[in-house]
Amino acid sequence: MRKNCHDAISLRQAEPDDEAFLYLLYSSARAEEMAAWGWDGAQREAFLSSQFRARQAHYREYPNADHQIILAEGRPIGRILVSQLKDEFLLVDIAILAEYRNAGIGATLIRQLLARATGAGKAVRLHVEKSNRARSLYHRLGFNIVGDAGMYYLMEYACERLKTTS
């Protein structure tokens, strides 16, 4: 069922019990890619499971990470993970289940992060795969490409306070 950004969206801290949901979310984000590879179910599952565990371990390495579950009417529909560093907020990950995408939820949450960063006088940075369609969303929200890291672009939103002092 298609949802829109007017639904009751809230956030709560991620908990160990969210692991199964986070795996489902990760798998759904890679569904298109997996279909293109033509693997059978066992191959897909082995690959996704391995990659998910590696990603979760990598995410635990970020300092001052705020890992939240995105809820629509109390039901988990996504995640947002932000690392608060000395001079920046690093948007490590934002992911939303397919049936809730393109409804303004991600844009709203990112705008809230941008407002928080502006209030703190900090930049917001993120890495995005060059082929990821979310790149256009980030651009519309005011992010600019500031670096090229092979498969990824480094994008940055510098608040007005930073832009005038640079």
C-alpha positions as CSV (number, residue, x, y, z in Angstrom):
1,M,0.0,0.0,0.0
2,R,1.4,3.4,-1.0
3,K,1.9,5.8,1.9
4,N,2.5,9.6,1.8
5,C,4.4,12.0,3.9
6,H,1.3,13.0,5.8
7,D,1.2,9.7,7.6
8,A,2.3,9.8,11.3
9,I,6.1,9.5,10.9
10,S,8.2,9.2,14.1
11,L,11.6,8.1,15.1
12,R,12.9,5.9,17.9
13,Q,16.4,4.6,18.8
14,A,17.4,1.4,17.1
15,E,17.5,-1.7,19.4
16,P,19.1,-5.1,19.1
17,D,15.6,-6.5,18.4
18,D,15.5,-4.5,15.1
19,E,18.1,-6.7,13.5
20,A,15.5,-8.8,11.5
21,F,13.8,-5.6,10.2
22,L,17.2,-4.0,9.3
23,Y,18.1,-7.1,7.3
24,L,14.7,-6.9,5.5
25,L,15.3,-3.2,4.8
26,Y,18.8,-3.9,3.5
27,S,17.6,-6.8,1.3
28,S,14.8,-4.6,-0.1
29,A,17.2,-1.9,-1.0
30,R,19.3,-4.3,-3.0
31,A,16.4,-6.2,-4.7
32,E,16.8,-4.6,-8.1
33,E,20.5,-5.3,-8.1
34,M,20.0,-8.9,-7.0
35,A,17.4,-9.6,-9.7
36,A,19.8,-8.3,-12.4
37,W,22.5,-10.8,-11.3
38,G,20.2,-13.8,-11.9
39,W,21.3,-15.7,-8.8
40,D,19.1,-18.3,-7.3
41,G,17.6,-17.8,-3.8
42,A,20.4,-19.5,-1.9
43,Q,23.1,-17.5,-3.6
44,R,21.2,-14.2,-3.0
45,E,20.6,-15.1,0.6
46,A,24.2,-16.0,1.3
47,F,25.5,-12.8,-0.4
48,L,23.0,-10.5,1.3
49,S,23.6,-12.1,4.7
50,S,27.3,-11.7,4.4
51,Q,27.1,-8.1,3.1
52,F,24.6,-7.2,5.8
53,R,26.8,-8.4,8.6
54,A,29.8,-6.6,7.2
55,R,27.8,-3.4,6.8
56,Q,26.4,-3.6,10.4
57,A,29.9,-4.1,11.7
58,H,31.2,-1.1,9.7
59,Y,28.3,1.1,10.9
60,R,29.2,0.3,14.6
61,E,32.6,1.9,14.0
62,Y,31.1,5.4,13.5
63,P,31.7,7.7,16.5
64,N,28.7,9.4,18.2
65,A,26.3,7.6,16.0
66,D,22.6,8.2,16.3
67,H,20.9,5.2,14.8
68,Q,17.1,5.6,14.6
69,I,14.3,3.5,13.2
70,I,11.8,5.4,11.1
71,L,8.2,4.6,12.0
72,A,4.9,5.2,10.1
73,E,2.0,4.8,12.4
74,G,4.2,2.9,14.8
75,R,5.4,0.4,12.2
76,P,9.2,0.3,11.2
77,I,9.6,1.5,7.6
78,G,13.2,2.6,7.5
79,R,16.4,3.8,9.3
80,I,18.5,6.9,9.6
81,L,22.0,6.8,10.9
82,V,23.9,10.0,11.6
83,S,27.4,10.4,13.1
84,Q,27.9,13.7,14.9
85,L,31.5,14.8,14.5
86,K,33.2,17.9,15.7
87,D,32.6,20.0,12.6
88,E,30.0,18.0,10.7
89,F,27.1,15.7,10.7
90,L,27.8,12.6,8.6
91,L,24.6,11.1,7.1
92,V,25.9,7.5,7.2
93,D,22.7,5.9,5.9
94,I,19.0,6.6,5.3
95,A,16.9,3.8,3.9
96,I,13.1,3.4,3.5
97,L,11.1,0.4,2.5
98,A,10.2,0.6,-1.2
99,E,6.4,1.0,-0.6
100,Y,7.1,4.2,1.4
101,R,9.7,5.8,-0.9
102,N,9.0,8.9,-3.0
103,A,6.5,10.2,-0.5
104,G,8.7,12.9,1.0
105,I,9.6,11.0,4.2
106,G,13.3,10.9,3.5
107,A,13.4,14.5,2.3
108,T,11.6,15.6,5.5
109,L,14.0,13.8,7.7
110,I,17.0,15.2,5.8
111,R,15.6,18.7,6.0
112,Q,15.3,18.3,9.8
113,L,19.0,17.2,9.9
114,L,20.0,20.2,7.8
115,A,18.1,22.5,10.2
116,R,19.9,20.9,13.1
117,A,23.2,21.3,11.4
118,T,22.5,24.9,10.5
119,G,21.7,25.7,14.1
120,A,24.9,24.1,15.2
121,G,27.0,25.8,12.4
122,K,28.0,22.4,11.0
123,A,28.1,21.0,7.5
124,V,26.3,17.8,6.6
125,R,28.2,15.3,4.5
126,L,27.3,12.0,2.9
127,H,28.6,9.4,0.5
128,V,26.3,8.2,-2.3
129,E,26.9,5.6,-5.0
130,K,27.2,7.3,-8.4
131,S,24.4,5.2,-9.7
132,N,22.0,5.9,-6.8
133,R,18.8,7.8,-7.8
134,A,18.9,9.5,-4.4
135,R,21.7,11.7,-5.7
136,S,19.1,14.0,-7.4
137,L,17.2,14.3,-4.1
138,Y,20.4,15.3,-2.3
139,H,21.1,17.9,-5.0
140,R,17.6,19.3,-4.7
141,L,18.1,19.6,-1.0
142,G,21.2,21.7,-1.5
143,F,24.0,19.2,-1.4
144,N,26.9,19.6,-3.8
145,I,29.5,17.0,-5.0
146,V,32.8,17.9,-3.3
147,G,34.7,14.7,-3.9
148,D,35.0,11.6,-6.0
149,A,35.8,8.3,-4.3
150,G,35.6,5.8,-7.1
151,M,32.1,4.3,-6.9
152,Y,30.9,7.1,-4.6
153,Y,30.6,10.8,-4.6
154,L,31.2,12.8,-1.4
155,M,28.4,15.4,-1.1
156,E,28.2,18.3,1.3
157,Y,25.6,20.7,2.5
158,A,27.3,23.7,4.1
159,C,25.0,25.9,6.2
160,E,24.8,29.6,5.4
161,R,27.1,30.4,8.4
162,L,29.8,28.2,6.9
163,K,29.3,29.5,3.4
164,T,29.9,33.1,4.4
165,T,33.0,32.3,6.4
166,S,34.6,30.1,3.7
